[in-house]
Amino acid sequence: MRCSRAEELMSLSLDGEASPQELIRLEEHLGDCARCFQRWQSLRGVSALLGSSPMAEPAHSLVEAVMWRVEQTIHLLLVRARAAITHERLDLHRRRW
């Protein structure tokens, strides 16, 4: 196994998405490759630290700003969609006459 594939499997493993066969292959590679084994130990340590940290809540003003921007984007998309429909109807009407 190449180290690049082992790194992919490390990520899958940390995310709980690696299959049992992939975990076996990863363990075999880690037994043969000191560089990947060291990287695996580091990744597991970082993952453990992140997992034990409390989840930060965004500031209320940030949530409001993001929601405002989402609403503005939706509004703009709706306006553009309505304009496109109107334009299409006008073209259809012109073709009939």
DSSP file (Angstrom, degrees, kcal/mol; ACC not computed):
  #  RESIDUE AA STRUCTURE BP1 BP2  ACC     N-H-->O    O-->H-N    N-H-->O    O-->H-N    TCO  KAPPA ALPHA  PHI   PSI    X-CA   Y-CA   Z-CA
    1    1 A M              0   0    0      0, 0.0     2,-0.2     0, 0.0     0, 0.0   0.000 360.0 360.0 360.0 139.5    0.0    0.0    0.0
    2    2 A R     >  -     0   0    0      1,-0.1     4,-2.0     4,-0.0     3,-0.3  -0.488 360.0-119.8 -78.5 153.2    1.2    3.5   -0.8
    3    3 A C  H  > S+     0   0    0      1,-0.2     4,-2.4     2,-0.2     5,-0.2   0.852 113.2  59.5 -62.0 -34.7    1.5    6.0    2.0
    4    4 A S  H  > S+     0   0    0      1,-0.2     4,-1.6     2,-0.2    -1,-0.2   0.894 107.0  46.3 -62.7 -38.2   -1.0    8.3    0.2
    5    5 A R  H  > S+     0   0    0     -3,-0.3     4,-2.4     2,-0.2    -1,-0.2   0.886 109.6  54.7 -69.6 -37.9   -3.6    5.5    0.4
    6    6 A A  H  X S+     0   0    0     -4,-2.0     4,-2.2     1,-0.2    -2,-0.2   0.898 106.4  51.8 -61.4 -39.6   -2.8    4.9    4.1
    7    7 A E  H  X S+     0   0    0     -4,-2.4     4,-2.0     2,-0.2    -1,-0.2   0.883 108.3  51.1 -65.3 -37.7   -3.4    8.6    4.8
    8    8 A E  H  X S+     0   0    0     -4,-1.6     4,-2.4     1,-0.2    -1,-0.2   0.925 111.0  48.3 -61.9 -43.7   -6.8    8.4    3.1
    9    9 A L  H  X S+     0   0    0     -4,-2.4     4,-2.7     1,-0.2    -2,-0.2   0.846 106.8  56.6 -67.6 -33.1   -7.6    5.3    5.2
   10   10 A M  H  X S+     0   0    0     -4,-2.2     4,-2.6     2,-0.2    -1,-0.2   0.940 109.1  46.5 -60.9 -45.7   -6.5    7.2    8.4
   11   11 A S  H  X S+     0   0    0     -4,-2.0     4,-1.8     1,-0.2    -2,-0.2   0.929 113.2  48.4 -62.7 -45.9   -8.9    9.9    7.6
   12   12 A L  H  <>S+     0   0    0     -4,-2.4     5,-3.2     1,-0.2     6,-0.8   0.902 111.7  51.0 -60.4 -40.7  -11.7    7.4    6.9
   13   13 A S  H ><5S+     0   0    0     -4,-2.7     3,-1.4     4,-0.2    -2,-0.2   0.925 108.7  49.4 -64.1 -45.2  -10.9    5.6   10.1
   14   14 A L  H 3<5S+     0   0    0     -4,-2.6    -1,-0.2     1,-0.3    -2,-0.2   0.826 112.1  49.6 -64.1 -30.3  -11.0    8.7   12.2
   15   15 A D  T 3<5S-     0   0    0     -4,-1.8    -1,-0.3    -5,-0.2    -2,-0.2   0.468 115.4-117.5 -85.7  -1.6  -14.4    9.6   10.7
   16   16 A G  T < 5S+     0   0    0     -3,-1.4    -3,-0.2    -4,-0.3    -2,-0.1   0.746  86.7 110.9  74.0  23.5  -15.7    6.1   11.4
   17   17 A E      < +     0   0    0     -5,-3.2     2,-0.3    -6,-0.2    -4,-0.2   0.381  40.1 109.5-112.7   2.5  -16.1    5.4    7.7
   18   18 A A        -     0   0    0     -6,-0.8    -9,-0.0    -9,-0.1    -8,-0.0  -0.592  65.9-126.2 -81.8 140.6  -13.4    2.8    7.0
   19   19 A S     >  -     0   0    0     -2,-0.3     4,-2.3     1,-0.1     5,-0.2  -0.377  26.9-106.6 -76.5 162.5  -14.5   -0.8    6.3
   20   20 A P  H  > S+     0   0    0      0, 0.0     4,-1.9     0, 0.0     5,-0.1   0.884 122.7  52.0 -57.1 -38.5  -13.1   -3.7    8.4
   21   21 A Q  H  > S+     0   0    0      1,-0.2     4,-2.2     2,-0.2     5,-0.2   0.902 108.7  49.9 -65.4 -40.2  -11.0   -4.7    5.5
   22   22 A E  H  > S+     0   0    0      1,-0.2     4,-2.4     2,-0.2    -1,-0.2   0.882 108.6  52.7 -65.5 -37.6   -9.6   -1.2    5.1
   23   23 A L  H  X S+     0   0    0     -4,-2.3     4,-2.7     2,-0.2    -1,-0.2   0.896 108.6  50.2 -64.7 -39.5   -8.7   -1.1    8.8
   24   24 A I  H  X S+     0   0    0     -4,-1.9     4,-2.3     2,-0.2    -2,-0.2   0.933 111.5  47.9 -63.4 -45.6   -6.8   -4.4    8.5
   25   25 A R  H  X S+     0   0    0     -4,-2.2     4,-2.2     1,-0.2    -2,-0.2   0.894 112.1  50.3 -62.8 -39.8   -4.9   -3.1    5.5
   26   26 A L  H  X S+     0   0    0     -4,-2.4     4,-2.8     2,-0.2    -2,-0.2   0.939 109.6  49.9 -63.4 -47.0   -4.1    0.2    7.3
   27   27 A E  H  X S+     0   0    0     -4,-2.7     4,-1.7     1,-0.2    -2,-0.2   0.890 110.1  51.4 -59.8 -39.6   -2.9   -1.7   10.4
   28   28 A E  H  X S+     0   0    0     -4,-2.3     4,-0.9     2,-0.2    -1,-0.2   0.925 111.7  46.7 -63.1 -43.5   -0.6   -3.9    8.2
   29   29 A H  H >X S+     0   0    0     -4,-2.2     4,-1.9     1,-0.2     3,-0.9   0.913 109.1  54.0 -64.9 -42.2    0.8   -0.8    6.5
   30   30 A L  H 3< S+     0   0    0     -4,-2.8    -1,-0.2     1,-0.3     7,-0.2   0.828 104.5  56.0 -62.8 -31.1    1.3    1.0    9.9
   31   31 A G  H 3< S+     0   0    0     -4,-1.7    -1,-0.3    -5,-0.2    -2,-0.2   0.756 116.0  36.9 -69.6 -24.4    3.3   -2.1   11.1
   32   32 A D  H << S+     0   0    0     -3,-0.9     2,-0.6    -4,-0.9    -2,-0.2   0.631 111.3  60.9-100.9 -17.9    5.6   -1.7    8.1
   33   33 A C     X  -     0   0    0     -4,-1.9     4,-2.3     1,-0.2    -1,-0.2  -0.907  52.5-173.4-123.7 105.9    5.9    2.1    7.8
   34   34 A A  H  > S+     0   0    0     -2,-0.6     4,-2.4     1,-0.2     5,-0.2   0.863  87.8  56.2 -64.3 -36.6    7.3    4.1   10.7
   35   35 A R  H  > S+     0   0    0      1,-0.2     4,-2.1     2,-0.2    -1,-0.2   0.942 111.6  41.7 -62.3 -47.8    6.5    7.4    9.0
   36   36 A C  H  > S+     0   0    0      2,-0.2     4,-3.0     1,-0.2    -1,-0.2   0.877 112.0  55.8 -67.9 -37.0    2.8    6.6    8.6
   37   37 A F  H  X S+     0   0    0     -4,-2.3     4,-2.2    -7,-0.2    -1,-0.2   0.918 109.2  47.1 -61.2 -41.8    2.7    5.1   12.1
   38   38 A Q  H  X S+     0   0    0     -4,-2.4     4,-2.2     2,-0.2    -2,-0.2   0.911 112.8  48.8 -66.2 -42.0    4.0    8.4   13.5
   39   39 A R  H  X S+     0   0    0     -4,-2.1     4,-2.9     2,-0.2    -2,-0.2   0.912 109.9  52.3 -63.1 -41.7    1.5   10.3   11.5
   40   40 A W  H  X S+     0   0    0     -4,-3.0     4,-2.6     1,-0.2    -2,-0.2   0.911 108.5  50.3 -60.3 -44.1   -1.3    8.0   12.6
   41   41 A Q  H  X S+     0   0    0     -4,-2.2     4,-2.0     2,-0.2    -1,-0.2   0.913 112.4  47.6 -61.4 -42.2   -0.3    8.6   16.3
   42   42 A S  H  X S+     0   0    0     -4,-2.2     4,-2.5     2,-0.2     5,-0.2   0.932 112.1  48.9 -64.3 -46.1   -0.3   12.4   15.7
   43   43 A L  H  X S+     0   0    0     -4,-2.9     4,-2.7     1,-0.2    -2,-0.2   0.904 110.7  50.2 -62.1 -41.7   -3.7   12.3   14.0
   44   44 A R  H  X S+     0   0    0     -4,-2.6     4,-2.3    -5,-0.2    -1,-0.2   0.891 110.4  51.1 -64.1 -38.3   -5.2   10.2   16.7
   45   45 A G  H  X S+     0   0    0     -4,-2.0     4,-2.2     2,-0.2    -2,-0.2   0.930 112.2  45.3 -64.0 -45.7   -3.9   12.6   19.4
   46   46 A V  H  X S+     0   0    0     -4,-2.5     4,-2.8     1,-0.2     5,-0.2   0.916 112.5  52.0 -63.3 -42.8   -5.3   15.6   17.6
   47   47 A S  H  X S+     0   0    0     -4,-2.7     4,-2.5     1,-0.2    -1,-0.2   0.900 109.2  49.8 -60.7 -41.2   -8.6   13.8   17.1
   48   48 A A  H  X S+     0   0    0     -4,-2.3     4,-1.5     2,-0.2    -1,-0.2   0.905 111.5  48.9 -64.8 -41.2   -8.8   13.0   20.8
   49   49 A L  H  X S+     0   0    0     -4,-2.2     4,-0.7     1,-0.2     3,-0.2   0.930 113.6  45.7 -63.8 -45.0   -8.1   16.6   21.7
   50   50 A L  H >< S+     0   0    0     -4,-2.8     3,-0.7     1,-0.2    -2,-0.2   0.885 110.4  54.4 -65.9 -37.3  -10.8   17.9   19.3
   51   51 A G  H 3< S+     0   0    0     -4,-2.5    -1,-0.2     1,-0.2    -2,-0.2   0.800 109.6  47.1 -66.9 -28.1  -13.2   15.3   20.5
   52   52 A S  H 3< S+     0   0    0     -4,-1.5    -1,-0.2    -3,-0.2    -2,-0.2   0.544  93.0  97.1 -91.3  -6.8  -12.8   16.3   24.1
   53   53 A S  S << S-     0   0    0     -4,-0.7     2,-0.1    -3,-0.7     3,-0.0  -0.587  82.0-110.3 -82.6 142.7  -13.2   20.1   23.4
   54   54 A P        -     0   0    0      0, 0.0     2,-0.4     0, 0.0    -1,-0.1  -0.425  36.2-105.5 -69.7 147.7  -16.5   21.7   23.9
   55   55 A M        -     0   0    0     -2,-0.1     2,-0.3     1,-0.1     0, 0.0  -0.589  34.5-129.3 -75.1 128.2  -18.3   22.8   20.7
   56   56 A A        -     0   0    0     -2,-0.4    -1,-0.1    -3,-0.0    -3,-0.0  -0.583  14.5-138.4 -79.6 138.8  -18.1   26.6   20.3
   57   57 A E        -     0   0    0     -2,-0.3     3,-0.1     1,-0.0     2,-0.0  -0.810  22.1-117.7 -95.2 135.6  -21.3   28.4   19.6
   58   58 A P        -     0   0    0      0, 0.0    -1,-0.0     0, 0.0     5,-0.0  -0.371  38.1 -93.1 -69.7 152.8  -21.2   31.2   17.0
   59   59 A A    >>  -     0   0    0      1,-0.1     4,-2.0    -2,-0.0     3,-0.5  -0.342  31.2-121.3 -62.5 146.0  -22.1   34.7   18.1
   60   60 A H  H 3> S+     0   0    0      1,-0.2     4,-2.5     2,-0.2     5,-0.2   0.869 113.3  56.5 -58.7 -37.4  -25.7   35.6   17.7
   61   61 A S  H 3> S+     0   0    0      1,-0.2     4,-2.3     2,-0.2    -1,-0.2   0.860 105.4  51.4 -64.5 -34.4  -24.7   38.5   15.4
   62   62 A L  H <> S+     0   0    0     -3,-0.5     4,-2.6     2,-0.2     5,-0.2   0.923 109.7  49.1 -67.0 -43.7  -22.9   36.1   13.1
   63   63 A V  H  X S+     0   0    0     -4,-2.0     4,-2.6     1,-0.2    -2,-0.2   0.926 112.5  48.4 -60.9 -44.5  -25.9   33.9   12.9
   64   64 A E  H  X S+     0   0    0     -4,-2.5     4,-2.4     1,-0.2    -1,-0.2   0.907 111.7  49.6 -62.4 -41.8  -28.1   36.9   12.1
   65   65 A A  H  X S+     0   0    0     -4,-2.3     4,-2.1     2,-0.2    -2,-0.2   0.908 112.7  46.5 -65.1 -42.6  -25.7   38.1    9.5
   66   66 A V  H  X S+     0   0    0     -4,-2.6     4,-2.4     2,-0.2    -2,-0.2   0.926 113.1  48.7 -66.3 -44.3  -25.4   34.8    7.7
   67   67 A M  H  X S+     0   0    0     -4,-2.6     4,-2.6    -5,-0.2    -2,-0.2   0.893 110.0  52.1 -63.8 -39.1  -29.2   34.3    7.8
   68   68 A W  H  X S+     0   0    0     -4,-2.4     4,-2.4     1,-0.2    -1,-0.2   0.928 110.7  48.2 -60.9 -44.5  -29.7   37.8    6.4
   69   69 A R  H  X S+     0   0    0     -4,-2.1     4,-2.3     2,-0.2    -2,-0.2   0.894 110.9  50.5 -64.6 -39.8  -27.3   37.0    3.5
   70   70 A V  H  X S+     0   0    0     -4,-2.4     4,-2.6     2,-0.2    -1,-0.2   0.933 111.1  48.8 -62.4 -45.6  -29.0   33.7    2.8
   71   71 A E  H  X S+     0   0    0     -4,-2.6     4,-2.5     1,-0.2    -2,-0.2   0.899 111.3  50.0 -62.2 -40.5  -32.4   35.4    2.7
   72   72 A Q  H  X S+     0   0    0     -4,-2.4     4,-2.6     2,-0.2    -1,-0.2   0.903 111.0  49.2 -64.2 -41.2  -31.1   38.0    0.3
   73   73 A T  H  X S+     0   0    0     -4,-2.3     4,-2.4     2,-0.2    -2,-0.2   0.916 111.6  48.5 -65.1 -43.5  -29.6   35.4   -1.9
   74   74 A I  H  X S+     0   0    0     -4,-2.6     4,-2.5     2,-0.2    -2,-0.2   0.923 111.4  50.7 -62.0 -44.1  -32.9   33.5   -2.0
   75   75 A H  H  X S+     0   0    0     -4,-2.5     4,-2.5     1,-0.2    -2,-0.2   0.932 110.6  48.8 -59.4 -46.7  -34.8   36.7   -2.8
   76   76 A L  H  X S+     0   0    0     -4,-2.6     4,-2.5     1,-0.2    -1,-0.2   0.905 111.0  50.4 -60.5 -42.4  -32.4   37.5   -5.6
   77   77 A L  H  X S+     0   0    0     -4,-2.4     4,-2.4     1,-0.2    -1,-0.2   0.898 110.7  49.4 -63.0 -40.5  -32.7   34.0   -7.1
   78   78 A L  H  X S+     0   0    0     -4,-2.5     4,-2.7     2,-0.2    -2,-0.2   0.908 110.4  50.3 -65.3 -41.2  -36.5   34.2   -6.9
   79   79 A V  H  X S+     0   0    0     -4,-2.5     4,-2.3     1,-0.2    -2,-0.2   0.926 112.8  46.6 -62.2 -44.2  -36.5   37.6   -8.7
   80   80 A R  H  X S+     0   0    0     -4,-2.5     4,-2.3     2,-0.2    -2,-0.2   0.894 112.0  50.6 -65.2 -39.3  -34.2   36.2  -11.4
   81   81 A A  H  X S+     0   0    0     -4,-2.4     4,-2.3     2,-0.2    -2,-0.2   0.918 110.9  48.6 -65.4 -42.7  -36.4   33.1  -11.8
   82   82 A R  H  X S+     0   0    0     -4,-2.7     4,-2.7     1,-0.2    -2,-0.2   0.910 111.2  50.4 -63.2 -41.0  -39.5   35.2  -12.1
   83   83 A A  H  X S+     0   0    0     -4,-2.3     4,-2.6     1,-0.2    -1,-0.2   0.903 110.3  49.8 -63.5 -40.6  -37.9   37.4  -14.7
   84   84 A A  H  X S+     0   0    0     -4,-2.3     4,-2.3     2,-0.2    -1,-0.2   0.900 111.6  48.3 -64.9 -40.5  -36.8   34.4  -16.7
   85   85 A I  H  X S+     0   0    0     -4,-2.3     4,-2.5     2,-0.2    -2,-0.2   0.921 112.5  48.6 -65.7 -43.9  -40.3   33.0  -16.6
   86   86 A T  H  X S+     0   0    0     -4,-2.7     4,-2.4     2,-0.2    -2,-0.2   0.921 111.9  49.1 -62.0 -44.0  -41.8   36.3  -17.7
   87   87 A H  H  X S+     0   0    0     -4,-2.6     4,-2.4     1,-0.2    -1,-0.2   0.905 111.0  50.2 -61.3 -42.6  -39.3   36.6  -20.5
   88   88 A E  H  X S+     0   0    0     -4,-2.3     4,-2.3     1,-0.2    -2,-0.2   0.899 110.2  50.2 -63.7 -41.1  -40.1   33.0  -21.6
   89   89 A R  H  X S+     0   0    0     -4,-2.5     4,-2.7     2,-0.2    -2,-0.2   0.904 109.7  50.8 -64.9 -40.7  -43.8   33.8  -21.6
   90   90 A L  H  X S+     0   0    0     -4,-2.4     4,-2.6     2,-0.2    -2,-0.2   0.917 110.6  49.0 -62.7 -42.9  -43.3   36.9  -23.6
   91   91 A D  H  X S+     0   0    0     -4,-2.4     4,-1.9     2,-0.2    -1,-0.2   0.911 112.2  48.3 -61.7 -41.8  -41.2   35.0  -26.2
   92   92 A L  H  X S+     0   0    0     -4,-2.3     4,-1.4     2,-0.2    -2,-0.2   0.910 111.9  49.5 -64.4 -42.4  -43.9   32.3  -26.3
   93   93 A H  H  X S+     0   0    0     -4,-2.7     4,-1.2     1,-0.2    -2,-0.2   0.904 110.3  50.7 -63.4 -42.5  -46.6   35.0  -26.8
   94   94 A R  H  < S+     0   0    0     -4,-2.6    -1,-0.2     1,-0.2    -2,-0.2   0.867 106.9  54.7 -63.4 -37.1  -44.6   36.7  -29.6
   95   95 A R  H  < S+     0   0    0     -4,-1.9    -1,-0.2     1,-0.2    -2,-0.2   0.847 104.2  54.7 -66.9 -32.9  -44.2   33.3  -31.4
   96   96 A R  H  <        0   0    0     -4,-1.4    -1,-0.2     1,-0.2    -2,-0.2   0.845 360.0 360.0 -69.2 -32.5  -48.0   32.8  -31.4
   97   97 A W     <        0   0    0     -4,-1.2    -1,-0.2    -3,-0.2    -2,-0.2   0.433 360.0 360.0 -94.3 360.0  -48.6   36.2  -33.1
